[in-house]
Amino acid sequence: MKGIINQCAVELVKNKFGEEKLKQILKEAGLPEDIEIVALEDYPDEVTVKFIEAASKVLNITPEDVMLAFGDYWVNEFAPKKFRVIYGKYKTAKDFLRGMDETHKWATQTMEGSTPPHFEYEEPDENTIIMHYFSRRKLTKILEGLIKGVLKYFKTEAEVTQIDSDKPGAVCAFKIVFK
């Protein structure tokens, strides 16, 4: 996994829970307290998983809640500072979500060795998007947090439901019904 993901996770904990909690989480995860994460460097997925598990334990919340919080933080606080061009490209939550596959391709095109998720879309009606999620990492709760973060960012109400995907190789799908 690219370091930028881990940078965001560390920033989230530091900004929302404080330096002491971050130190406790790093210790619990078996990571150095003075860890320096390089955005474009590759890190084993296990580093991120250990951080999520340690954050869950130290903060006394579920790993799923950690991942949901990450998705929201990424969309609403971290990524707008790093990827302004992307945020300027979309005017609605629906358009932003429909552009996530293209965005991942664009953001990782110069990152050697990156393996971003892939999305395929269906729009059964004008108020519904079904996002089929393809990833070897299967971080469905992070994706759910990202989707809900996009809705929050654009101040848009929608019902988000994880469903089975009928696409071969898909981890799952998310049905987003806009109100």
C-alpha positions as CSV (number, residue, x, y, z in Angstrom):
1,M,0.0,0.0,0.0
2,K,1.3,3.5,-0.8
3,G,2.5,5.5,2.1
4,I,0.0,8.3,1.5
5,I,-2.7,6.1,3.0
6,N,-0.7,5.5,6.1
7,Q,0.2,9.3,6.3
8,C,-3.5,10.0,6.3
9,A,-4.2,7.5,9.1
10,V,-1.4,8.9,11.3
11,E,-2.7,12.5,10.7
12,L,-6.3,11.4,11.5
13,V,-5.3,10.0,14.9
14,K,-2.9,12.9,15.7
15,N,-5.5,15.6,14.8
16,K,-8.6,13.9,16.3
17,F,-7.2,12.1,19.3
18,G,-3.8,13.7,20.1
19,E,-0.2,12.9,20.1
20,E,-0.4,10.6,23.1
21,K,-3.0,8.3,21.5
22,L,-0.9,8.2,18.4
23,K,2.1,7.1,20.3
24,Q,0.1,4.4,22.1
25,I,-1.3,3.2,18.8
26,L,2.1,3.0,17.1
27,K,3.5,1.1,20.1
28,E,0.6,-1.3,20.1
29,A,1.1,-1.8,16.4
30,G,4.8,-2.5,16.9
31,L,5.8,0.5,14.8
32,P,8.4,3.1,15.8
33,E,7.2,6.2,17.6
34,D,9.2,8.4,15.3
35,I,8.0,6.7,12.1
36,E,8.5,8.7,9.0
37,I,6.1,7.7,6.2
38,V,7.0,8.5,2.6
39,A,3.9,9.2,0.5
40,L,5.0,7.3,-2.6
41,E,6.9,4.5,-0.9
42,D,5.3,1.0,-0.8
43,Y,4.4,-0.4,2.6
44,P,3.2,-3.9,3.3
45,D,-0.6,-4.0,3.7
46,E,0.1,-5.6,7.2
47,V,1.4,-2.2,8.4
48,T,-2.0,-0.6,7.7
49,V,-3.9,-3.5,9.1
50,K,-1.8,-3.5,12.3
51,F,-2.4,0.3,12.6
52,I,-6.1,-0.2,12.2
53,E,-6.2,-3.0,14.8
54,A,-4.1,-1.0,17.3
55,A,-6.2,2.1,16.8
56,S,-9.3,0.0,17.5
57,K,-7.9,-1.3,20.7
58,V,-6.4,2.0,22.0
59,L,-9.4,4.1,21.0
60,N,-11.9,1.4,22.2
61,I,-13.8,1.4,18.9
62,T,-14.4,-1.3,16.3
63,P,-11.9,-1.8,13.4
64,E,-14.9,-1.0,11.2
65,D,-15.4,2.3,12.9
66,V,-11.7,3.1,12.4
67,M,-12.0,2.4,8.7
68,L,-15.2,4.5,8.4
69,A,-13.5,7.4,10.2
70,F,-10.5,7.0,7.8
71,G,-12.7,7.2,4.7
72,D,-14.5,10.3,6.0
73,Y,-11.2,12.0,7.1
74,W,-9.6,11.2,3.7
75,V,-12.4,12.8,1.7
76,N,-13.1,15.8,3.9
77,E,-9.8,16.8,5.4
78,F,-6.7,15.0,3.9
79,A,-7.4,14.7,0.2
80,P,-8.7,18.2,-0.4
81,K,-5.3,19.5,0.6
82,K,-3.4,17.0,-1.6
83,F,-5.7,16.7,-4.7
84,R,-7.4,20.1,-5.2
85,V,-7.6,19.5,-8.9
86,I,-9.8,16.5,-8.4
87,Y,-12.2,18.4,-6.1
88,G,-12.5,21.2,-8.6
89,K,-13.5,18.8,-11.3
90,Y,-16.7,17.6,-9.7
91,K,-19.8,19.7,-8.7
92,T,-22.0,16.9,-7.2
93,A,-21.6,13.9,-5.0
94,K,-23.0,11.7,-7.7
95,D,-20.4,13.0,-10.3
96,F,-17.6,12.6,-7.7
97,L,-18.6,9.0,-7.0
98,R,-19.0,8.2,-10.7
99,G,-15.5,9.5,-11.2
100,M,-13.7,7.5,-8.5
101,D,-12.3,4.9,-10.9
102,E,-10.9,7.6,-13.2
103,T,-9.6,9.5,-10.1
104,H,-7.8,6.4,-8.8
105,K,-6.2,5.8,-12.2
106,W,-5.1,9.5,-12.5
107,A,-3.8,9.7,-8.9
108,T,-1.7,6.5,-9.2
109,Q,-0.5,6.7,-12.8
110,T,2.9,7.9,-11.8
111,M,3.1,5.7,-8.7
112,E,5.2,2.7,-9.7
113,G,3.8,-0.5,-8.2
114,S,0.5,0.9,-7.1
115,T,-2.5,-1.4,-7.1
116,P,-5.5,0.9,-6.7
117,P,-9.1,-0.4,-6.5
118,H,-11.2,-0.5,-9.6
119,F,-14.9,0.5,-9.9
120,E,-17.6,-0.3,-12.4
121,Y,-20.9,1.5,-12.3
122,E,-24.5,0.9,-13.0
123,E,-27.3,3.5,-12.9
124,P,-30.6,1.7,-12.7
125,D,-32.4,5.0,-12.5
126,E,-31.5,8.7,-12.2
127,N,-31.3,8.6,-8.4
128,T,-29.3,5.4,-8.0
129,I,-25.7,4.4,-8.6
130,I,-24.3,0.9,-8.0
131,M,-20.6,0.9,-7.5
132,H,-18.9,-2.5,-8.0
133,Y,-15.7,-2.7,-6.0
134,F,-12.7,-4.7,-7.2
135,S,-9.6,-4.9,-5.0
136,R,-7.3,-7.5,-3.6
137,R,-7.4,-5.6,-0.3
138,K,-11.1,-6.0,0.3
139,L,-11.3,-2.8,2.5
140,T,-15.0,-2.4,2.2
141,K,-15.5,-0.3,5.3
142,I,-12.9,2.2,4.1
143,L,-14.8,2.4,0.8
144,E,-18.1,2.9,2.7
145,G,-16.4,5.7,4.7
146,L,-15.2,7.3,1.5
147,I,-18.7,7.2,-0.1
148,K,-20.3,8.6,3.1
149,G,-17.5,11.2,3.2
150,V,-18.2,12.3,-0.4
151,L,-21.9,12.7,0.5
152,K,-20.9,14.8,3.6
153,Y,-18.5,16.9,1.5
154,F,-21.2,17.8,-1.0
155,K,-23.9,18.1,1.7
156,T,-26.0,15.4,-0.1
157,E,-28.4,12.9,1.4
158,A,-28.4,9.4,0.2
159,E,-28.9,5.9,1.5
160,V,-25.7,3.7,1.2
161,T,-26.1,-0.1,1.3
162,Q,-23.4,-2.7,0.8
163,I,-24.8,-5.4,-1.5
164,D,-23.5,-8.5,-3.3
165,S,-22.0,-7.8,-6.8
166,D,-22.9,-9.9,-9.8
167,K,-19.7,-8.9,-11.5
168,P,-17.0,-11.6,-11.6
169,G,-14.1,-10.7,-9.4
170,A,-15.9,-7.9,-7.5
171,V,-15.5,-7.9,-3.7
172,C,-19.0,-6.3,-3.3
173,A,-21.0,-3.4,-4.5
174,F,-22.5,-0.3,-2.9
175,K,-25.9,0.9,-3.8
176,I,-26.3,4.6,-3.3
177,V,-29.8,6.0,-3.6
178,F,-29.9,9.8,-3.7
179,K,-32.8,11.6,-2.0
